[in-house]
Amino acid sequence: QAQLVESGGGLVQAGGSLRLSCAASGRTFSTYAMGWFRQAPEKEREFVGIISRGGGITYYADSVKGRFTISRDNAKNTVYLQMNGLKPEDTAVYYCAATREPTIRTYEYDYWGQGTQVTVSS
């Protein structure tokens, strides 16, 4: 059973940057595609982006494309979300999640982290 722990959230001004990390336990990290999601107050959890098992393929939601970048280090069992050009509408709890089969659908992910708060002030 994998455990995921996010870190790196915080308060940042609009236009600023943050890098989130998601550390995974277990020896099977490289067999999972890793996704990032976010959930703002009173809103549904939404897909942000995903990275393939080997890290060679990424896919992003239109709302973050060109501003956010996902990367991973399989040797460190860690996936990252670099967020640049942050906007107030990016304010949310950000979650990483693991899936055997790459997907943007929330319910098809096997493991989830506890989330980390990102707040962007205007």
C-alpha positions, 0 to 999 in steps of 0.5 A, spaced: 500 500 500 502 506 497 502 512 502 503 519 499 505 526 502 504 532 499 508 539 501 510 545 499 504 549 499 503 556 502 501 563 501 503 567 495 502 573 491 499 573 484 504 572 479 508 568 484 511 561 484 510 555 488 513 548 488 509 542 491 512 535 492 509 529 493 513 523 496 511 516 496 512 510 500 513 503 497 518 500 492 513 501 486 512 508 485 515 507 478 509 503 476 504 508 477 502 514 473 502 520 478 496 526 477 495 532 481 488 535 483 485 541 486 479 542 490 477 549 492 472 551 497 465 549 495 467 546 488 468 539 485 475 536 485 478 538 479 484 535 474 490 539 474 495 534 470 498 528 470 505 525 468 507 518 465 510 512 469 517 514 466 516 521 466 516 522 459 509 524 458 505 530 461 498 532 460 495 538 463 488 542 464 487 548 459 487 552 466 494 551 468 497 549 461 503 553 460 504 555 467 504 549 471 509 543 470 509 536 473 516 532 473 518 526 477 524 523 480 523 515 481 530 514 484 527 519 490 520 516 489 517 524 488 513 527 484 513 535 483 508 540 481 512 547 479 507 553 479 508 559 476 504 565 474 499 564 480 493 567 480 487 568 485 483 562 482 489 557 483 487 557 490 485 550 493 487 544 496 492 540 492 492 533 492 497 528 488 494 521 486 497 515 483 494 510 478 496 504 474 492 506 468 493 514 466 487 517 466 484 524 468 478 521 472 478 522 479 475 516 481 480 511 477 486 513 482 488 508 487 492 512 492 491 519 494 495 524 499 492 528 504 493 535 500 496 541 501 493 548 501 495 553 496 493 560 497 494 566 492 493 573 494 491 578 489 
